[in-house]
Amino acid sequence: MTTNNLKIPTVALGTWAWGDSGETGDGYFGSPLSKAGLEEVADKAHAANFTLWDTAVVYGMGRSETVLGQVLKRFARNEYQLSTKFTPQAAGTSDNPVSDMLEQSLARLGTDYIDLYWIHNPADVARWTPHLIPLLKSGKVKHVGVSNHNLGEIELANQILGEAGFRVEAIQNHYSLLYRSSEQAGILDYSRSHCIPFFAYMVLEQGALTGKYSSETPLPQGSSRAETYNAMLPQLKALTDKLASVGHSQGAAAPDVATAWAIAKGTIPIIGVTKPHHVDGLVRSGSITLAGDDIAELEMLAEAADVNTRGWWEKEM
């Protein structure tokens, strides 16, 4: 029933970190950001033909959407795609919290439609999924997806939407070398067999797989990601060294290889971009060919690291 097909990119652009206040160490990521700097990122992404931007209400409680909306004003609306999310845990108490949250997102993003709208966390699939149907019919939402849903929840959401002539058109879960629960639970197989694009977030584990950080140079103090990852950096060294050596042989860097691995697994990585050089890395990642032996060794080293990077908001798959 959906008319305009979602343009599926090789890589999507993540803006979770754009929800930080902009002060070093203040916020989830602890990255210093300025509007001018992010405009430079957007210009570079646009020139490289990366056009799908992923955000959410809960990234800085509206701040990411607001900043993204301001930055994208420099482009015509048909030159980019917007992906944002309804989060049940942040829902209001009105008769239609989904529609209300969407309206707030539209206002912050400065647009009258969203290309891809997600139910962010399941909470109650039977309760929340039907609210997507009138939004699809109204044209305010062009396509819908589910994020952080397990296989049974995805199937139920698909059934509910299917009865109205729609379907789940995208799946978005945490998926990386260090966290492959969606693969182990059969969700990647399901997405493949139903021709549903699988978007992988936290592919770089918030920077821990870039090779940039170590015990000597840890993640920014005071940030939530530092609390999560700094203690496990020594266990990740063998893996990040291998990522770097594979990258070196192809004129690329460790994060490019981690992204290329996610592409090779049939997923669309959502990679956070806060600096212009991050876009250069995405260009490189799309041209990397990983040998089967390299993929097997990377996965073996990831398993040997024996760390659990499941987010506090995530259930077991």
C-alpha positions in Angstrom: 0.0 0.0 0.0 3.0 2.3 0.4 3.6 4.1 -2.8 7.1 5.6 -2.7 9.7 3.0 -2.0 12.2 3.8 0.8 15.6 4.4 -0.7 17.8 2.0 1.1 21.4 3.3 1.6 24.5 1.3 2.1 25.1 3.3 5.4 22.8 5.5 7.4 23.9 8.6 9.4 23.4 8.5 13.1 22.8 11.6 15.3 22.5 10.1 18.8 25.6 12.1 19.9 23.9 15.3 18.5 21.7 15.2 21.6 24.7 16.0 23.8 24.8 19.6 25.2 27.9 20.4 23.2 30.1 20.7 26.2 33.0 18.3 26.5 32.2 15.4 28.9 28.6 16.6 29.3 26.1 14.0 27.9 26.0 10.4 26.8 28.9 10.7 24.4 30.9 13.6 25.8 31.8 15.0 22.4 32.2 18.7 21.9 29.9 19.7 19.1 29.0 23.0 17.4 26.4 23.8 14.8 29.0 25.0 12.3 30.9 21.8 12.8 27.8 19.7 12.2 26.9 21.8 9.1 30.3 20.8 7.7 29.6 17.2 8.5 26.2 17.4 6.7 27.7 19.1 3.6 30.3 16.4 3.3 27.8 13.6 3.8 25.5 15.3 1.2 28.3 15.5 -1.3 29.2 11.8 -0.8 25.5 10.9 -1.4 24.7 9.7 2.2 21.2 11.0 2.6 19.4 9.0 5.4 19.6 10.7 8.8 18.5 8.7 11.9 17.5 10.4 15.1 15.0 10.0 18.0 13.0 12.1 20.4 15.0 10.6 23.3 18.4 11.6 21.9 18.9 14.5 24.3 15.1 14.7 24.7 14.5 16.6 21.5 17.9 18.3 21.2 19.2 15.9 18.4 16.0 16.4 16.4 16.2 20.2 16.8 19.9 20.5 15.8 19.4 18.1 12.9 16.4 20.1 11.7 18.4 23.3 11.8 21.4 21.8 10.0 19.4 20.2 7.2 17.6 23.5 6.3 20.5 24.0 3.9 19.1 21.2 1.6 15.8 20.7 -0.2 13.6 18.3 1.6 13.6 15.8 -1.3 17.4 15.6 -1.1 17.5 13.7 2.2 15.5 11.1 4.2 14.5 11.4 7.9 14.3 8.5 10.3 13.0 9.2 13.8 11.2 7.3 16.6 8.3 7.0 18.9 9.5 5.8 22.3 6.7 4.3 24.4 8.7 4.8 27.6 8.5 8.6 27.0 4.9 8.7 25.9 2.5 11.3 27.2 -0.9 10.6 28.7 -3.2 12.0 25.9 -5.6 9.9 23.9 -3.0 9.5 21.1 0.6 9.7 22.4 2.1 8.4 19.2 0.5 11.1 17.0 1.4 13.7 19.6 5.1 12.7 19.7 5.2 12.6 15.9 3.9 16.2 15.8 6.6 17.3 18.2 9.2 15.6 16.0 7.9 17.2 12.9 8.0 20.6 14.5 11.6 20.1 15.7 12.8 18.7 12.4 11.0 21.4 10.4 9.2 19.1 8.1 5.6 17.9 7.4 6.5 14.2 6.9 8.9 11.5 8.2 10.3 9.0 5.7 10.9 6.2 8.2 9.1 6.2 11.6 9.9 3.6 14.2 8.4 2.2 17.4 11.7 2.6 19.4 11.2 0.0 22.1 8.4 -2.6 22.1 6.8 -2.1 25.6 3.4 -3.5 24.3 3.3 -4.3 20.6 -0.4 -4.9 20.5 -1.1 -1.6 22.1 1.3 0.7 20.2 1.7 -0.8 16.7 -1.9 0.0 15.5 -1.2 3.8 16.2 1.1 3.7 13.2 -1.7 2.9 10.7 -3.5 6.3 10.7 -0.1 8.0 10.4 0.7 6.0 7.3 -2.7 6.7 5.8 -2.3 10.4 6.5 1.0 10.6 4.6 2.8 12.2 7.6 4.7 8.9 7.9 5.9 7.2 4.6 7.3 4.0 6.0 7.4 2.3 9.4 9.9 0.1 11.3 10.5 -1.5 14.6 13.5 -1.1 16.8 14.7 -3.3 19.7 12.0 -5.8 19.1 12.6 -9.5 19.4 11.5 -12.0 16.7 8.1 -12.7 18.2 7.4 -9.0 18.6 8.5 -8.2 15.0 6.2 -11.0 13.7 3.3 -9.6 15.8 3.9 -6.0 14.6 4.0 -7.3 11.0 0.7 -9.2 11.4 -1.0 -6.1 12.9 0.2 -3.8 10.1 -0.5 -6.5 7.5 -4.2 -6.6 8.5 -4.4 -2.9 7.4 -2.5 -3.5 4.2 0.9 -2.3 5.5 3.9 -4.1 6.8 7.1 -3.7 8.9 9.5 -2.1 6.3 12.6 -1.9 8.5 14.1 -3.5 11.6 16.7 -1.6 13.7 18.6 -3.3 16.5 22.0 -3.1 18.2 24.4 -5.3 16.1 28.1 -5.3 16.1 31.1 -7.6 16.2 30.7 -7.6 20.0 26.9 -8.0 20.0 25.3 -10.4 17.6 22.1 -11.3 19.4 19.9 -10.4 16.4 21.9 -12.9 14.3 21.8 -15.6 17.0 18.0 -15.1 17.6 17.2 -15.5 13.9 16.2 -11.9 13.3 18.7 -11.4 10.5 17.4 -14.5 8.8 13.8 -13.3 9.2 14.7 -9.8 7.7 16.4 -11.5 4.8 13.6 -14.0 4.0 11.0 -11.2 4.3 13.0 -8.7 2.3 13.0 -6.3 5.3 16.1 -4.1 5.6 18.0 -4.6 8.9 19.6 -1.4 10.3 22.4 -2.0 12.7 23.1 0.5 15.4 26.2 0.7 17.7 28.3 -1.0 15.1 31.3 0.8 16.4 30.2 0.3 20.1 30.2 4.1 20.7 33.8 4.4 19.6 35.2 1.4 21.5 35.9 -0.5 18.2 37.6 2.4 16.5 41.0 1.6 17.9 41.2 5.3 19.0 40.8 4.5 22.7 42.8 2.4 25.1 43.7 2.2 28.8 46.2 5.0 28.2 43.7 7.1 26.2 40.2 6.2 27.5 36.8 7.5 26.4 35.9 11.0 27.6 35.5 11.1 31.4 32.1 12.0 32.7 30.3 10.5 29.6 28.0 7.5 29.9 30.0 5.6 27.3 33.1 5.9 29.3 31.4 4.2 32.2 30.3 1.4 29.9 33.4 0.8 27.9 36.6 2.0 29.5 37.0 -1.0 31.8 36.7 -3.4 28.8 39.2 -1.6 26.5 42.1 -4.0 27.4 40.0 -7.0 26.3 39.2 -5.3 23.0 42.8 -4.6 22.0 43.4 -7.8 20.0 40.2 -7.2 18.0 40.9 -3.5 17.3 44.5 -4.4 16.3 43.1 -6.9 13.8 40.6 -4.3 12.5 43.5 -1.9 12.1 45.7 -4.4 10.2 42.9 -5.4 7.8 42.2 -1.8 7.2 45.9 -1.0 6.7 46.1 -3.5 3.9 43.2 -1.7 2.1 44.1 1.9 2.8 41.5 2.2 5.5 41.2 2.4 9.3 39.8 0.2 12.0 36.3 1.7 12.2 36.0 1.4 8.4 36.6 -2.3 8.7 34.0 -2.7 11.5 31.5 -0.9 9.4 32.4 -3.0 6.3 31.9 -6.2 8.4 28.3 -5.1 9.2 27.7 -4.4 5.5 29.2 -7.8 4.6 26.7 -9.4 7.0 23.8 -7.9 5.0 22.9 -5.1 7.3 22.7 -1.3 6.9 25.0 0.2 9.6 23.9 3.4 11.2 27.1 5.2 12.0 27.3 8.3 14.2 28.8 11.2 12.4 30.1 14.2 14.4 33.3 15.1 12.4 33.9 15.5 8.7 36.5 12.8 8.6 33.8 10.3 9.8 32.2 10.7 6.4 35.5 9.9 4.7 35.5 6.6 6.7 32.0 5.8 5.5 33.1 6.2 1.9 36.1 3.9 2.5 34.0 1.3 4.3 31.8 0.9 1.2 34.7 0.0 -1.0 36.3 -2.6 1.4 36.1 -6.2 0.4 36.5 -8.5 3.4 37.8 -12.1 2.8 35.9 -14.9 4.5 39.0 -15.7 6.5 39.2 -12.1 7.8 35.5 -12.2 8.8 36.0 -15.5 10.6 39.0 -14.2 12.5 37.4 -10.9 13.5 34.4 -12.8 14.8 36.7 -15.2 16.7 38.6 -12.4 18.3 35.3 -10.7 19.2 34.1 -13.8 20.9 37.4 -14.2 22.7 37.1 -10.7 24.1 34.2 -12.0 26.1 32.4 -8.7 26.9 28.7 -7.9 27.1 27.8 -4.6 25.5 24.0 -4.9 25.7 22.6 -1.5 26.5 20.6 -0.9 29.7 17.5 -0.2 27.6 17.8 -3.5 25.7 16.2 -6.8 26.5 17.7 -10.2 25.6 16.7 -11.1 22.1 
